[in-house]
Amino acid sequence: MTALHSEAPNSSFPHRVAAIQMVSGRDLQANLAEAAQLLARAADQGARVAVLPENFAILQTSEMVECGRRELSGEGVVRAFLAEQARTLGLWIVGGSMPLADRPDGEPIAGRVRASCLVFDDHGQEVARYDKIHLFDAMVDDAHGQYRESDTFEPGDAVVTVQTPVGVLGLAICYDLRFPELFRALRERGADWVTLPSAFTWQTGDAHWHALIRARAIENQVWVVAAGQGGHNSPKRRTYGHTLIADPWGRIAAEIDEGAGLVVADLNPDQLEHVRTRMPVWQHRRL
């Protein structure tokens, strides 16, 4: 169930974040319209930062490369949409993921794109970019069967953190969740919380979603804000949903199961310090 609040946007909750769940389809404009409504709700509920899911604007693999090229040519709408929403709502936005046909240094990519998570501040300025490092090439017992992200995407190679109004944020995307060394590196760089825009398949999510998110939160003593796709995105694709926010002790602070919606939680810095002080596992490491 979505948590509801009626307070004025961003007024009394300096550490509030929202995780947005969508069921994106093939219609880019319809996806953006739904994202806009949910971002406005996040701002209305007092969020300082809102996190969109993976592929929130486009989930059609065959269109990824062309979309990624448009975003570089000036004809793309997704990057502009995120900047406008952040500026209009006075809201930091972690932009899920979108395809970009260049590398962070501006070098173009031939034939593929990167799955990029862009972060915009509340003035609409792009302040960080993370390119998904781990690509989902796997067999799944669903109607889709085989997933090969590496056919379309080039992996990123940089660990990224960014200072936000609610602490140092570490960036990850979906399949990254299965690689604890990335989360370790984010904590090494000072992360207080990590965002995980996702589009987990229903089968893999049902098996591992909660266990992996709680483990990453517990072992690194960070908040994990996991915004997912959740529903039947196409006749062959059902995503798991269960967008949630886990605290540094591994407890689920807020969760929604399937369908479009959002959850909010306050990332209390005193709670984070309490967990890290009483059990200083970071100082106890030996390897």
PAGU-906107 format. One line per 8 residues: number of its first residue (from 1); for each residue x, y, z of C-alpha. Coordinates in Angstrom, 1 decimal, m for minus. Last residue first. Example, Ala and Ser with C-alpha at 12.3 -4.5 7.8 and 13.67 -1.06 7.14 Angstrom:
# residues 2
2	13.7/m1.1/7.1; 12.3/m4.5/7.8
END
This chain:
# residues 287
287	40.0/m8.7/4.3; 40.0/m7.9/8.0; 36.9/m5.7/8.5; 36.0/m4.7/12.1; 36.1/m1.0/11.4; 33.3/m1.2/8.9; 31.4/m3.5/11.2; 31.0/m0.8/13.8
279	27.9/m2.3/15.5; 26.7/0.3/18.0; 28.2/3.2/16.0; 27.0/2.2/12.6; 23.5/1.5/13.6; 23.2/4.7/15.7; 24.7/6.8/13.0; 22.1/5.6/10.5
271	19.3/6.2/12.9; 20.5/9.7/13.6; 20.7/10.3/9.8; 16.9/9.6/9.5; 16.1/8.6/6.0; 12.4/9.5/6.1; 10.3/7.2/4.1; 8.0/7.4/1.0
263	6.3/4.8/m1.2; 5.0/5.2/m4.7; 2.4/4.0/m7.1; 1.8/2.1/m10.4; 0.9/m1.5/m10.0; 2.3/m4.3/m7.9; 3.5/m4.8/m4.3; 4.2/m1.5/m2.5
255	6.8/m1.2/0.3; 7.9/1.0/3.2; 10.4/0.8/6.0; 11.5/m2.7/5.3; 14.1/m3.6/8.0; 17.6/m4.4/7.0; 19.3/m2.6/9.9; 20.4/0.2/7.5
247	16.8/0.8/6.5; 15.1/m0.7/3.5; 12.9/1.3/1.1; 10.6/m0.7/m1.2; 9.3/m1.2/m4.7; 7.7/m4.6/m4.7; 7.5/m4.7/m8.5; 8.2/m8.1/m10.0
239	8.1/m7.4/m13.7; 5.9/m9.4/m16.1; 7.1/m9.5/m19.7; 5.7/m11.6/m22.6; 2.3/m10.0/m23.1; 3.9/m6.6/m22.3; 4.6/m4.5/m19.2; 2.5/m6.8/m17.0
231	3.2/m5.5/m13.5; 5.8/m3.8/m11.3; 8.7/m1.8/m12.6; 10.9/m1.1/m9.6; 12.2/1.6/m7.3; 14.7/0.3/m4.7; 15.8/2.7/m2.0; 18.5/1.0/0.0
223	19.5/2.7/3.3; 23.1/1.9/4.3; 24.8/m0.2/6.9; 27.0/m2.0/4.3; 26.3/m5.6/5.3; 22.7/m4.8/6.4; 21.5/m2.8/3.4; 23.1/m5.1/0.8
215	21.6/m8.2/2.6; 18.1/m6.6/2.8; 18.2/m5.9/m0.9; 19.4/m9.4/m1.7; 16.8/m11.2/0.4; 13.9/m9.0/m0.7; 14.6/m9.4/m4.4; 15.8/m13.1/m4.5
207	13.1/m15.7/m5.5; 10.1/m13.6/m6.2; 12.3/m11.1/m8.0; 13.9/m13.7/m10.2; 10.5/m15.1/m11.3; 8.8/m11.7/m11.7; 11.6/m10.3/m13.8; 13.4/m7.4/m12.1
199	12.9/m4.0/m13.7; 15.0/m1.9/m11.4; 16.1/1.5/m10.1; 18.4/0.8/m7.2; 19.3/3.8/m5.1; 21.9/3.6/m2.4; 22.1/5.4/0.9; 24.7/6.8/3.3
191	27.5/6.4/0.6; 30.9/7.5/1.7; 33.1/6.4/m1.1; 34.0/3.1/0.7; 30.2/2.6/1.0; 29.9/2.8/m2.8; 32.8/0.3/m3.2; 31.1/m2.2/m0.8
183	27.9/m1.8/m2.8; 29.8/m2.6/m6.0; 31.5/m5.6/m4.3; 28.1/m7.0/m3.4; 27.3/m7.9/m7.0; 23.8/m9.3/m7.2; 22.2/m5.8/m6.9; 24.0/m4.6/m10.0
175	21.2/m6.5/m11.9; 18.9/m3.6/m11.2; 20.8/m0.3/m11.3; 23.3/1.2/m8.8; 24.1/4.8/m7.6; 25.5/5.7/m4.2; 24.0/8.8/m2.5; 25.8/10.9/0.1
167	23.2/12.5/2.4; 19.6/13.6/2.3; 20.1/16.9/0.5; 22.2/15.1/m2.1; 26.0/14.5/m2.5; 26.8/12.2/m5.4; 28.3/8.8/m5.7; 29.4/6.9/m8.8
159	31.5/3.7/m9.4; 32.7/3.8/m13.0; 32.9/1.1/m15.7; 29.7/1.1/m17.6; 28.6/m1.9/m19.7; 27.6/m1.5/m23.3; 24.0/m2.2/m24.0; 22.0/m3.8/m26.8
151	23.4/m7.3/m27.2; 24.8/m7.0/m23.7; 21.3/m6.9/m22.3; 20.8/m10.6/m23.3; 17.6/m11.9/m21.7; 16.3/m15.4/m22.6; 12.9/m16.9/m21.9; 10.4/m14.1/m22.5
143	7.5/m16.2/m21.5; 9.1/m16.9/m18.2; 11.6/m19.5/m16.8; 14.6/m17.1/m17.0; 17.9/m17.6/m18.9; 20.4/m14.9/m18.3; 22.5/m12.0/m19.7; 21.6/m9.1/m17.4
135	24.4/m6.5/m17.6; 26.5/m5.4/m14.7; 28.1/m1.9/m14.9; 25.0/0.3/m15.4; 26.2/3.8/m16.3; 25.9/6.4/m13.6; 25.5/10.1/m14.3; 25.6/12.9/m11.8
127	24.6/16.6/m11.3; 22.2/17.3/m14.2; 20.7/20.7/m13.3; 16.9/21.0/m13.0; 17.0/23.4/m10.1; 16.0/20.7/m7.6; 19.0/18.6/m8.5; 19.0/16.1/m11.4
119	20.5/12.6/m11.2; 21.0/10.6/m14.4; 21.0/6.8/m14.5; 22.4/5.5/m17.7; 21.9/2.2/m19.5; 24.6/2.6/m22.2; 23.9/2.3/m25.9; 24.9/0.0/m28.7
111	25.7/0.1/m32.4; 28.6/2.4/m32.2; 29.1/4.4/m29.0; 30.0/8.1/m29.1; 32.7/9.6/m26.9; 31.2/12.3/m24.8; 33.4/11.6/m21.7; 30.4/10.0/m20.0
103	30.1/7.5/m22.8; 27.7/8.1/m25.7; 24.5/6.6/m27.1; 22.4/7.1/m24.0; 19.6/4.7/m23.0; 17.5/5.6/m19.9; 17.6/4.5/m16.3; 15.8/5.5/m13.1
95	16.1/9.3/m13.2; 17.1/10.0/m9.6; 15.2/13.2/m9.2; 15.8/16.1/m6.8; 12.6/18.1/m6.4; 11.7/21.7/m6.7; 8.6/20.6/m8.6; 9.2/22.7/m11.7
87	13.0/22.3/m11.7; 13.0/18.6/m11.2; 10.2/18.0/m13.7; 11.9/20.2/m16.3; 15.3/18.4/m16.0; 13.7/15.0/m16.1; 11.6/15.9/m19.2; 14.6/17.3/m21.0
79	16.5/14.1/m20.5; 13.6/12.1/m21.7; 12.6/14.2/m24.8; 15.3/13.5/m27.3; 15.6/15.7/m30.4; 18.8/17.4/m29.2; 21.0/14.9/m31.0; 22.2/13.1/m27.9
71	18.8/12.0/m26.6; 17.9/11.0/m30.1; 20.8/8.5/m30.3; 19.7/6.7/m27.1; 16.2/6.5/m28.3; 17.4/4.9/m31.6; 19.5/2.4/m29.6; 16.7/1.5/m27.1
63	13.9/1.0/m29.6; 14.3/m2.8/m30.1; 14.5/m3.3/m26.3; 11.1/m1.7/m25.6; 11.0/m0.5/m22.0; 11.0/3.2/m22.6; 10.3/6.0/m20.2; 10.8/4.2/m16.8
55	13.6/2.0/m18.2; 14.7/1.3/m14.6; 12.4/2.8/m11.9; 12.2/6.4/m10.8; 13.6/7.8/m7.5; 12.3/10.9/m5.9; 14.4/13.2/m3.6; 13.2/15.9/m1.2
47	9.9/14.1/m0.6; 7.1/16.0/1.2; 4.1/14.1/0.1; 3.1/16.7/m2.5; 6.6/16.3/m4.1; 6.1/12.5/m4.4; 2.6/13.1/m5.8; 4.1/15.4/m8.5
39	6.7/12.7/m9.3; 3.9/10.2/m9.7; 1.9/12.4/m12.1; 5.0/13.2/m14.2; 6.0/9.5/m14.4; 2.5/8.7/m15.7; 2.8/11.3/m18.4; 6.3/10.2/m19.3
31	5.1/6.6/m19.8; 2.2/7.8/m21.9; 4.6/9.8/m24.1; 6.9/6.9/m24.5; 4.2/4.4/m25.5; 5.7/0.9/m25.4; 4.7/0.1/m21.8; 5.9/1.2/m18.4
23	4.3/m0.4/m15.3; 5.6/2.1/m12.7; 6.8/2.2/m9.2; 8.2/5.3/m7.6; 10.5/5.4/m4.5; 10.1/8.6/m2.5; 12.6/10.3/m0.2; 12.2/12.2/3.0
15	15.3/13.6/4.8; 14.3/17.3/5.2; 10.7/16.5/6.1; 8.9/19.6/7.3; 8.4/21.6/4.1; 9.4/19.6/1.1; 5.9/19.8/m0.5; 3.1/20.9/1.9
7	1.7/18.1/4.1; m1.0/15.7/2.9; 0.7/12.4/3.4; m0.1/8.9/1.9; 1.9/5.7/2.1; 1.2/3.5/m0.8; 0.0/0.0/0.0
END
